Amino acid sequence: MSAEPSFLVDGAHFFNANGTGIASYARTLANTLRVLRASVAVLYGRQIIAQKNDAPLALTTQLFGNPAGDNAIHKLLNAASRVLHAHAPFGGAVRAREISQAGVMLASLDPPLPKADVVYNANRLYERAGYSFHVRGRLTEVRLDRPAALAHWTSPLAVKARGCPNIYTIHDLIPLQYPHFVLDRGGRSVHLHAAIAREADLIVTVSEASKQAIVDLLNVPAERVAVTYQPTPPLPAMKREDAERLVEATYGLKAGQYALFVGAIEPKKNLKRLIEAFILANPGIPLVLAGPLGWMYDNDLRLMGIINRSSGSKLIRRLGYLPRAHVSALLRCARFLTFPSVCEGFGLPVLEAMQLGVPVLTSNTSSLPEVAGQAAVLVDPLDVADMARGIRELAFDADLRHGLVACGHEQVQKFTEEVYRKRLAAAYARVGVHLPVGEARLQNESVAKIPLPSGQSNSVDGSHR
């Protein structure tokens, strides 16, 4: 299998300690390619110190192991490496070194790394490429030892592979549309997105809402942007009684007696307004937040502290980053999910809740109506009173919750793995690359039509006609 040209996927996000939505997306992409019988290569950018005559296992353990942390000398050397790379004569490519996977037992990692036929590493590639782009305004070219059929970069990274089509996933344009929600320096996000828009052979995105933003703000022709959506990834198998036991024993929560938010604490998640709406709604249950700290979260944490101190109870409970099995158990046992983001490229927690039979409150903006369909209570994320209204409805109307659960089971069928495989294959075919499982076989798989706002296309490849 690995003798064939591989489909390269970046591993830029797989070792993030808190996990990310992009890491989940990349993991799904790599696994889907293997299901479609493609040879998959993953390119990591970790620091490996190679000694002369090192055995392969010495490099393998560094790639998949835990670094002890940089001392002052290492930090100085790494800084020097970034500068030298950034100012090297243009035209040279960074070589990605193939790393053996033999002898290392990776199945116990949680979350798991995707299975790969070939693994590459280029020392601190993504960090160095980002710095180099800031200095030179050019993407860093990567050279592989084996031919690649294409390279699929799962986020806007300042890299490109030599000798094959380069596809970039742009999940959203939040740094451009909502610059007050992100941390940026010198407009780097704008410059990087513009460079990718120029150089990408194809841009893939995860919703029609994101596609429209890419077409409008980056001036990319609609035919160069393909919408693949995202499938609902399989959640850890767990019986209802086991989920209830885990939630109560670990977090002191009873099934059906809390509302849940899943996601990082960052500005676009709209937690300040959600908390204010929750107080106004007075649903009689706590709001539980499951997710890591993102950025610009100080005001949200301060508000939670004030409310909990004044109420004398933990009305707002922040649990931090949790194992996926715990998030699954919390979702299964929640009375409803609250996900009123101001903007999302997709909004995977909405689908995950529906998959588990949990009612959803989400926003009527960006991609979220596309994903939720008629299976959620939609609210204006900027209107605290409207959000409070939705919370009251879900908290006190059991018939409404039951109806939404039934609609949710139908809605998730529009985002199955079969739908994703077909759309992904159609996207790759647009750059002349065909997956081993041919289009004819994929065409036989049924694809549910996804109701979209007026004026948007429902074509398989996501193009506007």
N, C-alpha and C positions, 0 to 999 in steps of 0.2 A: 504493500500500500504506500509506504513512504518513498518508494522509488519514483512514483508519479509526481508531477508538479504539485506542490502543496498550496493550500489556501491559507494565507498568513493572517493571523489574528493577533492584535497586540495584547500583551499581558500587563499593560500599564497600571491597571487598577486591582489586580488580583490579590496583591499582598497588603492592601489597605486594611489596617487593623479593625476599623469599624464597618467595613463593607460599604459598598455604594450601589446605587441603582445602575450605574454604568457597568460595574463589575458583574452584576446579575445579567445585564443585557449581553455582555461579552461572553459570559459563560453559556448562556442560551445559544448564542450564535455559533460558538465552537461545537457545542453538542449537536446542534442541528446539522451542521456541515458533515459531521461524522455519520449521522443518520442517513444523510444523502450520499454516503459512500465516498466522500471527499477525503483526501489526505490533509490533515490539519497540522499546521505549524503554529506555535505560539512564540512570540518574541517578547522576552522580558528585558528589563533595564536595571537589573540589580548590580550592586558592586561586588565583583569577584576579584580576588587577589590571586593571580596565577604565578606559581613558582616554576622554575625550570624543572623539567622531568616530573611534574605533578601527575599522579594517577588520575584518570577521569573522575573517580569518586570524590576526589578532593574538590573538584569544581562543582560537581553535582550537589554535594552537601552544603556548599556555600550558597548556591542558587536557591535551594529549597529550605535552608535553615534560617535561624534567627540571628541577625547581626548583633554583636555585643554593644554596639554604639560607637560612634566615632570619637576618638580623642582629639586633642588640639592639632596634632600633626596630621591625622587623617583629614580633618576638616580643611586644613590649609592646602593639602595635596588635592582634595576634591575641588576646592575653589580654583586652584591653579589649572586643573584639568578643564574646568568649564571655560575659563578664559582662553586657554590655548585652542580648544575646539572652536570657540566662537570666532577666533581671529586666524584660524588656519586658512591657507589659500583655498578659495572656492573651487569646487570641481571634484575634490576628493570625497569618497563615500566612507561612512563608518562601516566597518565589517562586523556583522553579527556572527558570533561564534556558536557553533553547534555544541550543545551540552547533552551528555548521556543521561538517560533516566534510569539506567540499570542499577538495581540494588537498593533503591530508595522506595520505601513503602508510603505512598501518598494517599491511600484510600481513607486514612483516619483524619485527614484535614477537614476542618469545619469552619467556614464553608469550603467545599471541595474545589480543587483546581480542575479545570476541564481536561479531559484526556486529550493528549496530543501525540501525533505520530513522530513529530520532530519538535525539539525545543531549542530555541536560540536565546542568546543573551548578548547584549552590548552594554558595557558598564555605564550605569547612570544615563542611559540613552535619552530618556524622556525629559529628565531634568536638564541635561546638557543641551538638548535640541531646543528646549524652550528658551534657555539663556541665549543660545546662538541666534535664534530668530529675533530676539529683542535687539541684538547687536547688529545683525546683518540683514534682517528682513527676509531671509530665505529659509525654506524647509531643509532639514538635514536629510541627506540621502543615505539609505541603508543598503548594503550589499550582502546578499545571502550566499552561502556555499552551495545551496541547491536551488534549482529554478522554482519559482512560484507562479501559480496560475494567476493569482491576483493577491493584493494586500487589502484587507478590510480593517481600517482603523476605527475603533469603536467610539471615539470622541474626537474633538478637534485637536489633534496632536501635530506638533511642528516637524513631522517626519514624512518621508515617502520612500517606497521601495524601488530599487532600480530594476528595470527590465520587465515590468508587468503593470497592468492597470492598478490604479490606486483609488479605492472607494473609501469615503469618509462618512461616518454617521454623525450628523448634527442633530442632537435630540431636541434642541430648542434654541432660541436666540434671546434668552433671558438677559445675558450680559449686555445686549444691544438695546432691547426693548425696555428693560428695567435696570438701568445701570446703578440705581440706588439700592438694589438688592444684592450686589456682589462687591467683592474686593478686586480692584483692578489697578494697574499702574501704567500710566502713560498711554491709555487706550490700547493696550496689548490685545485685548479680546477682539476689538474691531479689526486690527491689522491682521491677526491670525485668521479670523474667519474670512476676511477678504482674500488672503493668499490661498486658502483652501478652496474657496469658490472659484478662483482662477485655475488652479492646478488639478483639482480632482477630476478624474475620468467620470465619476458619478457621485452624487451625494444621496445618501440614504437617510430617511428620517422616519419618525414613529407615529406621526399623525398628520392629517390634512391641515390642521391648524399650524403646525410647525412648518409644513411645506410652504404654505402661503406666506409665512413670515420670511422664509429663506428666499423665495422668489421676489418678494417686495423689497426687502432690506438689503440683500446681497446682489440683487439684479442677476440672478441665475435663471436661465430659461427653464420653464416648467418641465420640459422633457429631460433635463439633466438632474431632476430630483425624483427619487422613487420612494413611495410610502410603503413600508413593509409591516407597520404596526409592531406589536410585541405579543408573543403568546403568554398565556397564564402559566407560569412555571409550576411544576408539581410541588405541592407543599408536603412537609413531612407527614407521613401517615400516623394517625393518632385517633384512638377511640374517644368519643365524647366524654365518657366518664374519666378517662385518663387525663384529658385536657382540663376538666374541672378540678381534678385532684392536684395537678401541677400548679394551676393558677392559684388555688386557695392555699396550698402548702408553701409555695414560694413567695407569693405576693400578697397573701391575705385578702384576696378578692373572690367574691362569689359570682358564679355564672349568672349573666343577665343583670348584674347590679353595678355596671359601670359602662361608660362610653369610652371608646378608644381612638387615639390618634397614632398613626404610624408614620414616622419620617424624622429627618434631621431637624434640629431647631435652627432655622435660618429664616431670613426675612420673607422669602416668597411663600413660606408655609402659613403665614398669616396667623400665628398663634396668639398674638396680642388681641386681635379682634375675636378669635375663637374663644379665648378665655373670658373676655368681656361678655360675649353673647351667652356663654354657658352660665355665668352669674345671673344675667337677666332672665334666662329661661327657667332657672331654678328647677332642674329635672329631678332632684332628689337622689342623684347618684354622682359619684366622683368622675372626673375626667382623667383618664390615664394616658400618659404620653410615653410611647415606646420608640426610642431612636437616639442616635448620638447627638452631641453638640456639633453644630456646623460652624457658623460664623455669625458675627453681629447678633449674639444671643443675650447680651447682658440685660437689656431692658425686659425681655421675656422672663428671664430668671428672676429678676427683681420683682416683677408683677406677681409671679407665682408665690414668691416668699411673702409678699404683703398680704395676699389673699389668704394664704394658709395660716399666717399668724393672726390675722383679724378674725378668722372664722373659728379658730381653735381646733381645726381638723385639717386633714389632708384632702381638701376638696379637689386640688389639682396635684396629681402624683406623677412625678417624672422618674421613669425606670432606667433611662439611658439605653445604650446599645445592648441588644439581647441576642442570644443564639436564635437561629431561625425557627427551631422547634418551639421555643418559648413564645416567639411572636405568633406562630401559628396557633398555639393553644390560647393565647390571649384573644386573638381574633375570633376563634370558634366560640368563645364564651362571652364576648361582648354583646351588650344589648344592641348597639349599633356602632359603626365606624364614622368618625368625623374627619373629613379631608377637604377643608375649604380653602385650598391654596389660591393665591391670586393668579398664578400661572403655572402650568406644567407642560412638558413636552408630551407626556403620555398620562401618567398617574396610575402606576401599577397597583398600589394598595387598594384602589377601588375594585379592580378585577379580582384581586386575591380575596377580598371580603365577600364578593358575590359568589366566588367559587366555593366558599365555605358556608354559604347560606346566611350571611350577615347583612342586615340592612345598611344603607349608606347614605350619608349626607355629604354632598360635595358641591363644587362651584359651577356656576353657569357660564364660565369663561374659559378661554384657551381650548385645550384639547379635551377637557373633562366632560362636557356634554357629549362629545363624540364617543368617548369610552363608556360612559354611564348609560347612555340612551335613556329609556323610560324607566330604568330600574333603580333610580335614586331620587332623593329629595334634592333638588337643585336650588341653590341660594346665591344671592349676590355677595361675593366675598368681601366687598367694601362696605356693606350695609349690616351693621351689628344687629339692628332690629330684625332684619330679614333672616339673618342667621339664627337668632334666638327663636324666631317662629318655627324654623325647620327643626331645631333641636327639640322644642316642645312637642311637635307632631310625632317625631320618632320616639321620644321618651314615653309618651302617654297613649299612643294609638296603636294597639296590638294588631288590629286589622290591617292598618297601613304597612306595618313591618312585615306581616305575612305576605301581603301582595307584592311588596318589593323583593322579597326573597324569591318568590316564584318567577318574577320578571328577570331577576339576576341570573338565575340558572339558564335562562334562554340567552341573555346578553353575552355570557362568557363563551357561548358556542361560536360567536363571531370572531373570537380571538384565539382559536385553537392552534396547536402546533401545525396542523395540516394547512391552515390558512397562511401561517407564517412561512412554511416551506415553499408554498407556491409563489408567494410574493417575492421571497428572497431569490428563488431561481429566475423569476422574470426580471428582477433587477440585474442580476449578473449577466443574463443573456443580452442586456442592452449594451454591455461593453465587450460582447463577443466571447464570453466565458460561459461554458455550459457545464452543469454539475453532472456527475456520473449517473445519478438517477435522472433520466431525461425528462424534458418538459411534457412529452406525451403522457407519461405515467402520472406526472403531477396534475395534468389537466383533468384527469379522471377523478381526482379528489374533489369532493364538494366544498365550495367556499360560500359561506353565508354573506349576504349583502349587508353592509353596515350603513344604517341611516345616517346621513350627514346633513349639516346645515345647508340651506339652499345655496346653489351656486358652486358646490364642491363636487368633485368627481368621485365615482365609486369604481373606477377601473382598477384592474388587478395591479397594474404597475404604478398606480397612484398619479398618473399624469392627467392634466386637464385636457379635455377634448373640446 
